[in-house]
Amino acid sequence: MEKIPVYFMPGLAASPAIFERIALSPDIFDMHFLEWEIPFENELLSDYAKRISEKIFHKNPVLIGVSFGGILVQEISKFVHPKKVIIISSVRSNAEFPKRMKVAKATKAYKLFPKNLADKIDTLAKFSLGEKINQRLKLYEKFLSVRDNRYLSWAIQNVILWDRSEIDENVIHIHGSADEVFPMKYIKNCIVVKDGTHIMILNKFRWLNENLPKIILEEKA
């Protein structure tokens, strides 16, 4: 049987190391890990997605993205005709953003992030991983590997300004009931992981390892 290619995209500023606990059967799945690249000046998210899509070398891959990576794989899907798109701890449209992100868009507050954000690991970690990770900053420091200020300001702006207003029902959404970055009360029609936080790719990996294969292999009704 030909293996199913699965491409993983990490969350904002994160490295593929966030997937180190994800183990899919090598007899069935061929795992590949995409990485963030420094954006060109004023690069549109759609153009960036096209550029990252050129790193995908299989037809009809499965795309899996976490947080901002979940937003990006939805944009990448326009260029690669995926077998499935699965997002984890993310959103399927800007209607699912919490109020603070909608306010940031309306007031352009995203422009007020410090220019030296790369040096402020605590601020970056809160935005990327959630408010509750302060006590374990050292653990997560290794996962936030992209410290280029051009990337960080671009990424934060492109999260806030994501223009998708309608949900693509073909996108499979896995979300934690305790996600503090994208609270469950704003999320519609997802697979709920009980007590999963925004970093459940790290601490709910057993659930994911058990269920991702079934979700990938499940045929549409």
N, C-alpha and C positions, 0 to 999 in steps of 0.2 A: 504494500500500500504506500502510495506517495505521501510523504509527510506534509502536514499543514503548516505553512509558514505563519508565524505569529510575531508581529513587530510591536515592541513596547516603547512608549514615550513617557519619560518621567515628568514630574510636576515642575512648577516654576523654580528655576535655578538649581534643580536637583540633577544628580548624575544617575546613570543606570544602576548604581549601587543600591538604589531603593528597591530594586527587584531581586536582590540577592537571595531572598528567602522564598521566592516563587519557583516552584519546581513542577514542570509539566513533563509527562512521559516523553523521553527522547525517541521512543519508537513510533510515536504518533505526531509529535509536534517538533517543529524546527524553530527555536527561539532566537530572535534578533533584537538588538537594543539600539534605538535611535538616541542621538544626543543633541542638546541645544547647540546652536551655532550663533556667533555674534551677528546680529542683524545689520543690514546695510542702513545707511542713514535714511530715515523716514520710510523704511520698507513697510509695505502693507502686509497685514497678516496673511492674506491670500497669496501674495508673492513669496512670503517666507515659507508657507506651507508647500507651495510648488517646489521650492528649492530643497526642502527636507524630503519631499516625496521622491526626489531623484536618488535618494539613498536606499530606496526599496527596490529590490531586484527580483521580486516574485510576482506572478500574476495572481490576482484575487487573494491577497493576504488577509489575515485577521489583524486588525489594528486595535491595540489596547492602550489607552492613555489615562494618566492620573492627573487630576486637578487641571491646571492650565494645559497639561499635556492632553487631557481629554478634549478640551476645546480645539487644540491643534489637530488631533487626529480626525476630528470631524471636518476640518478644513482640508486636510490631506486627502480625505476620502473622495473629494471632487476630482482628484487626479489619478487615482490608482485602482478604482473599481474593486473595493475590498469585498471579501466574502462576508465579513462581519465587522462592525465597529462596536467596541465595548469601552465604556468610560467608567472610571472608578473615582469616587470622591470628587465629582465634577458637576457640570450642568449641561443640559441639552439646548438651552436658549437663555438669552439675557433676562427673560421673564422670571427665571429661577434664581436670579441674584438676590442676596439679602438687601435690605433697605440701605445699609451703609454704602454698598457699592453703587446703588442707583443715585444716592446723594452725591457720592464722589464724582459720578459722571456729570450730574446736573451742575455742580459747582466747580468742576474741573479741579477738584482737590487733589487728584492724582498727580498734578503737576508740582505739588508741594513736597513730594518725597525728597529727602535729602540727597544732594548730588553724590555724596559719599556713602550711599546706601550699602555698598559692598563691604564697607568697614563696620557696619552696624549689624552684626550677625543676629542680635536679639530681635531687632525690628524685622529683618528679612525672614527670620524663622517664624515669627508670628504671622506674617503675611502668607508665607508659603506652606507652613505646617500647622498653624493654629495657635491660639492663645495658651493652650495648656501644656506646652512643651518646655516652658522655662526651666523647670527642674532637671531636664534631661538635655540641655543644650549641647553638652559635649558629645553626647551620642549622635545627635542629628547634625552636628557641624560637618561631619564627613559626607553627609548626603547633599548638602547645599554647596555644590562645587563650582557653580558659575558665579564668579564674583566681579564680572565686568560691569561697570556702571551703565554703559551704553545698552547692554542687554537688559539689565534690571529695569531701567526706566522705560525701555521699549516694552518689556513683558508686562509690567504693571499697567501701563497705558492700554495695551491691547487686550488685557483681561477686562478692564473697566469698560472699554469702548466696543467690545465684541457686538457685532450688529445683527446676530441671528436672533430673530424675534419669534420664530415658529419652531416647535420641536419636530425633529425628524424621528418618527415613531420606529424607524428601523434601527436606530441606535439603542443598544442595550446599556442600561444604566444601573450600576451597582453602587449603593450608597449606604453609609453608616448612619444608624439612628441617632448617634451622638456627634455628628459632624458639626464642628463649631465655625468653620469657614463658610460652608454652604449649608445652613441649617435645614433640617428635614422638612420643616413646615412650609418651605418654599418649593420643594421638590415634588414632581408629579410622576406617577407610574414608574417606579424603580424597583429593583430587587433590594430589599432591605437587609442589612447585616446588623443584627442586634448589638448595641453598645459599640459599634464601629465608629471611630473618630476620623478626622481628616487624614490621619496617618495610618489607616488600617492596612495599607499595603505592607506595613512593617509588623504590626501587632495582631492582625487578623489573617496572617498568611496561611494558617492551617485551613480556615474556611475557604479562602481563595484557591488553594491547591486542590481542595476536594471538589469545589464547584465550578471552577473555570473550565476544566475539560468538558463537563456536561453542557455548560452554556455554549461553548465553542462548537461542539459536535451536534447540538440539538438542531434539528431541521425545522424550518418554518412550517407552521400549521397550514 
